[in-house]
Amino acid sequence: MGRGNARPPGPADPRHRRRPPPPPRRRRRRGPHPPRPAPRRGRRTRPARTHHPPPELPDTAAIELLVPGLLGEIDQLLDTLHPGDHPDLAPVLRGPRLTSLCGLPAATTAELTRWLTRRPSLPAKLHHCFEGIAAACPPALIPTAPATLLGGSPAAAAAWLATAPPTPAHHTQRTLLEALAARYQGLLPEAAPITAFERLWVLTALERGNLLSGHESLARGWVTAILDPHGVAGVPGLEPDADDTALALHLAARLGLPHDHTVLDRFRTPTHYACYLGEDTGSTTANAHVLLALGSCLHRRPTEAASLVPLIDTLTRWLLDHQRPDGSWTDKWHASPYYATARVTAALHSTAPRRPGTAAALRSAAQWSLDTQRPDGSWGLHQPTAEESAYALQILLRSPGTTTPATLTHLTRQPDPSHPRHPALWHDKTLYAPTAIIHAELLAAHHALAGRPHAVEQATADQEVATPPKAIVPG
């Protein structure tokens, strides 16, 4: 889910074994593929520009459903307005319509309805983005609302309330929305509640940093409550996914809880693991978490090597094949390649350190991290961030023989209180920043640096080290 680097990346270290480059990246598709509309008569269109490729849209969830629907709604709204009644909008109303955006064609309500009518039922994965199809959804396909927010999404639940015939479930959905609005002073989050997802990512970061000492009982209670033999969903109302299931399995194995790695079998493909059933393209970070989980299970139960080692080998090859020529990885769940690269290197370093290609891949990732460091010692795709600096340091500390950079500006500097603490880099339908998870990553990075006193001394030679967050309290 990243679109570039903070600075032009350098080539992979030629001293290391070169792997063939990964196949060309296709646009990731997570929503359905709405039909391409027929040309509209009488409408002027902008001439195509051929001197440079069109910009690429951010890789957010269901973008290929939501963007065409929004474009169609804009066109339909403009068609209802008369230039004489709205003189300020006259140039827009007389001008060309938005027939496409970055290669995604506009889709009218009628076109979406025809596409939906060909389906026997509405796939559960579309519940999360129901607001994008509510106006076009045939009555027979409108889902029955669960006891939680439809699709774990306030926007989807609100669209369902405005579309579905009145039932007792309306009261439940409305009550849940009103409680969320009250909690966030009238605003509504991307998804809710994220308790399972948040706790799994926080515990994984703290466990990786050896920071769970004295809190094992609390961690076991959290993981026990989240574990499910059918798979774990990060948010109530969503289907189970390999990402959350893998981290729950990894933590269960590390904490000595009962676990069974076959819970991941439903997501397994011949080459990797699908993040969720019906996924169009694979996620590198979800597969890194699966590799981490399989390695933890093997460490806990070496007698199961016959079944686990082939899975680990296959998944290791898939991850190595998806490393970019510059040494980084990208993923669809996060805008920054530093997140994806940190996740994959953590899994490879922990689970497959001696497998062919792993050492070279770790060195290449570390070199990429060094090559993309900013002059002030920080890291960041679009701007310096503490979160991405923490990921970059994790990448460097996992590569044998890599020297930690001398400056750690955005990891050790207090943030400006007049600005948001962390930029939104995580992907769903929109961008968001899970603060508790980011703070856990910063704590883990601080603790890792504490094991290298010379690095901390160098980093603090010209600046005061700020005290890291004292507590992590997921909601």
Salt bridges, closest charged atoms under 4 A:
ASP13 OD2 - ARG15 NH2 2.42
ASP13 OD2 - HIS16 NE2 3.71
GLU56 OE2 - ARG3 NH1 3.23
ASP59 OD2 - ARG28 NH1 3.02
ASP59 OD1 - ARG30 NH2 3.86
GLU64 OE1 - ARG29 NH1 2.26
ASP75 OD2 - ARG40 NH1 2.95
ASP79 OD2 - ARG43 NH2 2.66
ASP79 OD1 - ARG97 NH2 3.23
GLU131 OE2 - LYS429 NZ 2.77
GLU207 OE1 - HIS250 NE2 3.63
GLU207 OE2 - ARG254 NE 2.88
ASP243 OD1 - HIS289 ND1 2.60
ASP265 OD1 - ARG268 NH2 3.84
GLU279 OE2 - LYS332 NZ 2.41
GLU304 OE1 - HIS261 ND1 3.28
GLU304 OE2 - ARG301 NH1 3.49
ASP313 OD1 - ARG355 NE 2.37
ASP376 OD2 - HIS410 NE2 3.72
GLU387 OE2 - HIS334 NE2 2.97
ASP416 OD2 - HIS419 NE2 3.74
ASP428 OD2 - HIS128 NE2 2.62
GLU441 OE1 - ARG208 NH1 3.15
GLU441 OE2 - ARG343 NH2 2.32
